[in-house]
């Protein structure tokens, strides 16, 4: 037992041993980063939210009707899912969510390119109008920004973390769902799916 301890001590104190420790540590870090990028990127990008309303027992699924809702945007105008006659990109997010902030430029780019074909509606969970308006003005966002101060809408969609994206056809059915931050290519793919499968509400 004593020889084994001495052997380990000699390895740690030698230059070669120190180099070995550094290489092993570096390899473990790289493996961890690749694991996150490969399979756990969405989970890592999610920020947990607290719902004050009881969440729906069953989460909405692709092909099903999206839960209907009505509420106010940051200017006090009513937003009603049933009255929107174009496909809808519904985004649950928060001003304090780092992943939400990171994807916002891509969403704004999509608004500028596809805003005449799809209604982009960002829902801010459990936040007030003043904080959201300040954030929107600061970043320069031009799509619809809606408030969910009681988390009623988030609960209907069983949203437990942000960002979460629901792409809804014009007939009210869910075309695709993406949990976590979206990339430009994922946005284009989801919007193309809406164009291909949209009907009438």
SVG drawing of the C-alpha trace seen along z (x, -y; Angstrom):
<svg xmlns="http://www.w3.org/2000/svg" viewBox="-62 -51 72 53">
<polyline fill="none" stroke="black" stroke-width="0.4" points="0.0,0.0 2.9,-2.4 4.6,-1.7 1.5,-2.6 1.1,-5.9 4.8,-6.7 4.5,-5.8 1.5,-8.1 3.3,-10.9 6.3,-10.6 4.0,-10.8 2.2,-13.9 5.5,-15.7 7.2,-14.9 6.8,-17.1 5.6,-14.2 3.0,-13.4 1.8,-17.0 1.5,-17.0 -0.4,-13.7 -2.9,-15.2 -3.4,-18.3 -4.0,-16.2 -6.5,-14.0 -8.4,-17.0 -8.5,-18.7 -9.8,-15.5 -12.6,-15.3 -13.6,-18.9 -13.7,-18.5 -15.8,-15.3 -18.2,-17.2 -18.6,-20.0 -19.2,-17.5 -21.8,-15.7 -23.6,-19.0 -23.5,-19.9 -24.4,-16.5 -27.4,-15.4 -28.1,-17.8 -28.0,-21.2 -31.7,-21.9 -31.8,-20.9 -28.8,-23.1 -30.4,-26.1 -33.6,-25.9 -34.4,-28.1 -37.0,-26.8 -40.1,-28.9 -42.6,-28.7 -46.3,-28.5 -48.8,-30.1 -51.6,-28.3 -51.9,-24.5 -50.3,-23.1 -52.4,-21.2 -52.4,-17.5 -51.4,-16.7 -49.0,-18.7 -50.2,-19.7 -48.7,-17.6 -47.9,-18.0 -51.0,-17.5 -53.4,-18.5 -55.2,-21.8 -53.2,-24.4 -54.8,-25.6 -56.6,-28.8 -55.9,-31.9 -56.5,-35.6 -54.5,-38.3 -52.9,-41.8 -49.8,-42.9 -47.4,-45.4 -49.5,-48.3 -52.7,-47.0 -54.1,-45.6 -55.9,-42.2 -54.2,-39.3 -56.6,-36.3 -55.2,-33.1 -58.6,-32.4 -58.7,-35.7 -55.3,-35.3 -55.9,-34.0 -52.3,-33.3 -49.9,-30.7 -48.5,-31.6 -45.1,-31.2 -45.7,-31.2 -42.6,-31.8 -42.7,-31.4 -39.8,-33.4 -38.6,-35.8 -36.4,-39.0 -34.0,-37.4 -33.5,-34.2 -30.0,-34.1 -31.0,-31.6 -34.0,-33.7 -31.8,-36.7 -29.4,-34.8 -32.0,-33.7 -33.8,-37.0 -31.8,-38.4 -32.7,-35.3 -36.4,-35.8 -36.2,-39.4 -34.5,-38.4 -37.4,-36.0 -39.9,-38.8 -38.3,-41.0 -38.2,-38.2 -41.4,-36.3 -43.5,-38.8 -46.0,-39.1 -46.7,-35.3 -46.7,-34.4 -47.7,-36.1 -44.8,-35.9 -46.1,-36.2 -43.7,-36.2 -45.3,-35.5 -43.5,-36.8 -44.2,-34.5 -44.8,-36.1 -43.5,-39.5 -45.0,-43.0 -45.5,-45.4 -42.9,-47.9 -40.0,-45.4 -41.0,-43.8 -41.5,-47.1 -38.1,-48.4 -36.4,-45.2 -38.2,-45.3 -37.4,-49.0 -33.8,-48.4 -33.3,-45.5 -35.4,-46.9 -37.9,-44.1 -40.9,-44.6 -43.0,-41.4 -45.9,-41.0 -45.0,-40.9 -47.7,-39.5 -47.9,-39.3 -48.8,-36.2 -48.6,-37.7 -50.6,-34.8 -48.9,-32.1 -52.3,-30.9 -51.2,-30.6 -47.9,-28.9 -49.9,-26.4 -52.3,-25.6 -49.2,-24.7 -47.6,-22.9 -44.5,-25.1 -42.1,-24.3 -39.1,-26.1 -38.1,-28.9 -37.6,-29.3 -40.2,-27.1 -41.6,-27.4 -44.9,-26.3 -45.4,-26.6 -49.1,-26.7 -50.8,-26.2 -53.6,-28.6 -56.1,-25.9 -55.0,-26.0 -53.1,-22.6 -49.6,-22.4 -47.1,-21.9 -44.0,-21.6 -42.6,-22.1 -39.1,-23.1 -38.0,-23.3 -34.9,-25.3 -33.2,-28.0 -33.6,-27.8 -31.0,-28.3 -31.6,-30.1 -31.7,-26.8 -34.3,-25.4 -36.4,-28.5 -36.4,-28.2 -37.3,-24.5 -40.2,-25.1 -41.5,-28.1 -41.3,-26.0 -43.3,-23.3 -46.0,-25.9 -46.2,-27.1 -46.6,-23.5 -49.3,-22.4 -51.3,-25.6 -55.0,-25.5 -57.9,-27.6 -59.1,-28.0"/>
</svg>
